[in-house]
């Protein structure tokens, strides 16, 4: 199946999408933590900045991706980083979407990547997380949260 993928950055348009649920993981963070770091660098290389990003490590970014096949059929997908790491999501009730998601994963994994830096917070464990790519080399660091990392404004 030959597909063309593009990032959709129109919030009004993506609000009508059925983001669905996770269809497949992108990489395997348990066996290779660099896969998570490289995936985000590849997504930025292919699609630029995500429509949505956050300092919440379990919700770091979200790309809305439209796949179009040779017949002009379109498929709505998301590439995101959630609690289990990078993944591809969509309407899991559509049997064709699993095949499209597999093609998107191949497309992403074959791409080059860009240098970037991400800083976030893993709230479940009260740690800060920094990862990215510097001069083509992936890195990941974590540290303890300090008072500046806690947003207590909701409790005032």
Secondary structure by P-SEA (a helix, b strand, c coil): ccbbbbbbcccccccccccccccccccccccccaaaaaaaaaaaacccccccccccccccbbbbbbbbccccbbbbbbbcccccccccccccccaaaaaaaaaaaaaaaabbbbbbbbbbbcccccbbbbbbbcccbbbbbbbbbccccccccccc
